[in-house]
């Protein structure tokens, strides 16, 4: 995997970048060369000050297809899906004031703007990408090696790939379910969803499950635990998906100050508006056969 920082203005955008495409002059074409050979690129979008930008890394996306020429003489590359906002936009520097991009560490901070002029598309190493994504909350601090252990290129790429896979799956699933728990109906804003909702794999990756949105369910943390423990399962009944509860669940109490949360067989899931994101029947059947505790 290669890593690029793409500068894109929120406003006053001369090229017309969107959440789906990035447009650039031929000058930068060589930076995307790995796509011709099938090697993907992780793109981190940075908003410069000019045009009302936040001067922060704000989103990320995967590039898998080579750029294409546009009638206006520019070039266009499409993200795999859409750009995904970073959990916490971060500036060019760490809390300690050290620049994430090595090219900036060698020059005085007041000259950073000059150094980045004409560098709207710039390559970064896996370690630099990890530093940016860690500061932005995409990679947890706990996932990093101890300070006394150097971050090798292989380990850095492993961290990025795992985080991109996990967060990409999560973002697609929660968005498909409109940031709502499929069972309880609890709804949150996109900003709150990171803490309040989880994307559950129907069939775990470790058991040959995929990261396709159809292998995911948007659930609150408590429901997710019950599902992973096999105390509830879901399956299609005609054109709806219904819950089946384990007899073991009857011994558990879910009463609190706001009343009782009831888990009853036959409760219907709230499915995405887009039927293409509905859970895969075979994956649901696998969970019922291999995880569910009757």
C-alpha positions in Angstrom: 0.0 0.0 0.0 1.1 3.5 -0.8 0.2 6.7 1.2 -0.6 10.1 -0.1 -1.7 13.4 1.5 -4.1 15.2 -0.8 -4.7 18.9 -0.2 -8.3 19.9 -0.9 -10.1 23.1 0.0 -13.5 23.1 1.5 -14.4 26.2 -0.4 -12.8 28.2 -3.2 -11.9 24.9 -4.8 -10.5 25.5 -8.2 -10.8 21.9 -9.3 -14.2 20.7 -8.0 -13.1 18.0 -5.6 -15.9 16.0 -4.0 -16.3 13.3 -1.4 -16.1 10.8 -4.3 -13.4 12.2 -6.5 -10.1 14.1 -6.4 -9.1 16.2 -9.4 -5.5 17.2 -10.1 -3.2 18.5 -12.8 -0.9 16.2 -14.8 2.0 17.4 -12.7 1.0 14.9 -10.0 0.1 12.0 -12.2 3.3 10.0 -11.3 2.2 10.0 -7.6 -0.7 7.7 -8.5 1.4 5.3 -10.6 1.0 2.4 -8.1 -2.7 2.2 -9.0 -1.7 1.1 -12.5 -0.1 -2.0 -11.0 -2.9 -2.8 -8.7 -1.3 -1.4 -5.5 -3.9 0.6 -3.5 -3.3 4.0 -2.1 -4.5 5.3 1.3 -5.3 9.0 0.8 -5.4 11.4 3.8 -7.1 14.7 2.9 -5.6 17.9 4.4 -7.5 21.2 4.3 -5.1 24.1 3.8 -5.9 27.6 5.2 -6.7 29.1 1.8 -10.3 28.8 0.9 -11.6 28.5 4.4 -9.9 25.3 5.2 -9.3 24.1 8.8 -5.5 23.6 8.4 -6.1 20.0 9.5 -6.2 16.4 8.2 -9.9 15.9 8.0 -10.8 12.7 6.2 -9.4 9.6 4.5 -10.3 7.3 1.6 -8.9 4.3 -0.4 -7.9 4.6 -4.0 -8.0 1.4 -6.1 -8.6 2.5 -9.7 -6.1 4.4 -11.9 -6.7 8.1 -12.6 -8.6 9.0 -15.8 -8.1 12.0 -18.1 -10.8 14.7 -18.1 -12.0 16.8 -21.1 -10.7 19.9 -19.4 -7.1 18.6 -19.3 -7.1 17.7 -15.6 -7.0 14.2 -14.2 -9.5 12.5 -11.8 -9.2 9.7 -9.4 -12.2 8.1 -7.6 -12.3 7.0 -4.0 -13.4 3.4 -3.2 -16.8 4.6 -2.0 -16.6 8.0 -0.4 -14.2 9.9 1.8 -14.7 9.0 5.5 -14.3 11.8 8.0 -11.5 11.3 10.6 -12.9 10.9 14.1 -10.9 14.0 15.3 -9.4 16.3 12.7 -5.8 17.0 13.5 -3.3 19.7 12.6 0.1 19.3 11.0 1.7 18.7 14.4 1.5 16.5 17.4 0.8 17.8 20.9 4.5 18.2 21.4 4.7 20.4 18.3 6.5 17.9 16.1 5.4 17.8 12.4 3.9 14.5 11.3 5.3 14.8 7.8 9.1 14.5 7.8 9.6 17.1 5.1 8.4 19.7 7.6 10.6 18.7 10.5 13.7 19.9 8.8 12.5 23.5 8.4 11.3 26.3 10.7 7.6 26.2 11.4 7.0 29.7 9.9 8.2 28.3 6.6 5.9 25.3 6.4 3.4 27.1 4.2 6.2 27.9 1.7 7.5 24.3 1.8 4.0 22.9 1.0 3.4 25.3 -1.9 3.0 23.3 -5.0 2.8 20.1 -3.0 -1.0 19.5 -3.1 -0.3 15.8 -3.6 2.6 14.5 -1.5 3.8 11.0 -0.6 4.2 10.0 3.1 5.6 6.9 4.6 3.6 4.3 6.5 5.1 5.6 9.8 4.0 9.2 8.9 0.5 7.9 8.0 0.3 6.0 11.3 1.2 9.2 13.3 -1.5 11.2 11.5 -4.2 8.6 11.9 -3.2 8.0 15.5 -3.6 11.7 16.3 -6.9 11.7 14.5 -8.3 8.8 16.5 -8.4 6.3 13.6 -5.7 4.2 15.2 -5.8 3.8 19.0 -2.8 4.7 21.1 -3.0 1.2 22.7 -2.3 -0.3 19.3 1.1 1.3 19.0 4.2 -0.5 20.2 6.0 0.6 23.4 8.1 3.8 23.0 11.3 1.7 23.4 10.2 -0.5 20.4 10.8 1.1 17.0 7.8 1.1 14.6 9.0 -1.0 11.6 7.5 -0.4 8.1 5.9 -3.8 8.2 4.2 -3.1 11.6 3.1 0.4 10.5 1.5 -1.0 7.4 -0.2 -3.7 9.5 -1.7 -1.1 11.8 -3.0 1.0 8.9 -4.5 -1.9 7.0 -6.3 -3.3 10.1 -7.6 0.2 11.1 -8.7 1.0 7.6 -10.5 -2.3 7.3 -12.2 -2.0 10.7 -13.2 1.6 10.4 -14.2 1.3 6.8 -16.5 -1.5 7.6 -17.9 0.3 10.6 -18.5 3.5 8.6 -20.4 1.7 5.8 -22.5 -0.4 8.2 -23.6 2.5 10.5 -24.3 4.7 7.5 -26.4 2.0 5.8 -28.5 1.7 9.0 -28.8 5.5 9.3 -26.9 5.5 12.6 -29.6 3.5 14.2 -29.5 0.2 16.2 -31.2 -2.4 14.1 -32.8 -4.1 17.1 -33.7 -1.4 19.7 -34.2 1.5 17.3 -31.8 3.7 19.3 -30.6 6.5 17.0 -27.6 8.8 17.3 -25.9 11.4 15.2 -23.0 10.5 13.0 -20.7 12.3 15.4 -22.0 10.4 18.4 -22.1 7.0 16.7 -18.5 6.3 17.4 -19.2 6.0 21.1 -22.8 4.7 21.1 -23.1 2.3 18.2 -21.0 -0.6 16.9 -20.8 -2.5 13.6 -21.2 -6.2 14.4 -20.0 -8.8 12.0 -22.7 -11.4 11.4 -20.0 -14.0 10.5 -16.7 -13.1 12.1 -13.7 -12.4 9.8 -11.8 -15.1 11.7 -14.5 -17.6 10.5 -14.2 -16.6 6.9 -16.6 -13.7 7.2 -16.2 -10.6 5.0 -16.1 -6.9 5.5 -18.9 -6.4 3.1 -21.7 -4.2 4.5 -24.1 -7.2 4.1 -22.1 -9.1 6.7 -22.7 -6.3 9.2 -25.4 -5.1 11.7 -25.6 -1.7 13.4 -26.1 -2.5 17.1 -25.7 -0.9 20.5 -22.7 -2.3 22.5 -24.9 -4.3 24.8 -26.9 -6.0 22.0 -23.6 -6.6 20.2 -22.3 -8.5 23.2 -25.4 -10.6 23.4 -25.2 -11.4 19.7 -21.5 -12.4 19.8 -22.2 -14.6 22.9 -24.9 -16.4 21.0 -27.7 -15.4 23.3 -29.7 -13.9 20.4 -29.6 -14.6 16.7 -31.4 -13.3 13.6 -32.9 -14.9 10.5 -35.2 -14.2 7.6 -38.9 -15.0 7.8 -40.3 -14.2 4.4 -39.0 -10.7 3.6 -38.3 -9.6 7.2 -35.5 -10.4 9.6 -36.6 -11.6 13.1 -34.8 -12.2 16.3 -34.7 -15.5 18.2 -33.6 -15.5 21.8 -31.7 -18.2 23.7 -33.4 -19.9 26.6 -30.3 -18.8 28.6 -31.3 -15.2 28.1 -34.4 -15.7 30.3 -32.1 -15.8 33.4 -30.7 -12.4 32.7 -32.2 -9.1 34.0 -32.4 -6.0 31.9 -34.3 -3.7 34.2 -33.2 -0.2 35.1 -34.5 3.2 36.1 -36.1 3.7 32.7 -37.9 0.4 32.7 -37.2 -3.0 31.2 -35.5 -3.8 27.9 -37.3 -6.9 26.5 -35.8 -9.4 24.2 -38.5 -11.5 22.6 -38.3 -14.0 19.8 -40.1 -12.6 16.8 -38.9 -9.0 17.2 -38.2 -7.6 13.8 -35.0 -5.9 12.8 -35.0 -2.3 11.4 -33.3 -2.8 8.0 -31.6 -0.3 5.8 -33.7 1.6 3.2 -31.4 0.2 0.6 -32.2 -3.5 0.2 -28.7 -4.0 -1.2 -27.3 -3.5 2.4 -29.7 -6.0 4.0 -27.9 -8.8 5.9 -26.8 -11.8 3.9 -29.2 -14.7 4.6 -26.3 -17.3 4.5 -24.3 -15.3 7.0 -27.3 -15.1 9.3 -27.9 -18.8 9.0 -24.2 -19.5 9.8 -24.5 -17.5 13.0 -27.7 -19.4 14.0 -26.0 -22.7 13.4 -22.5 -22.1 14.8 -22.8 -19.3 17.5 -26.4 -19.3 18.8 -26.8 -21.1 22.1 -30.3 -22.6 22.1 
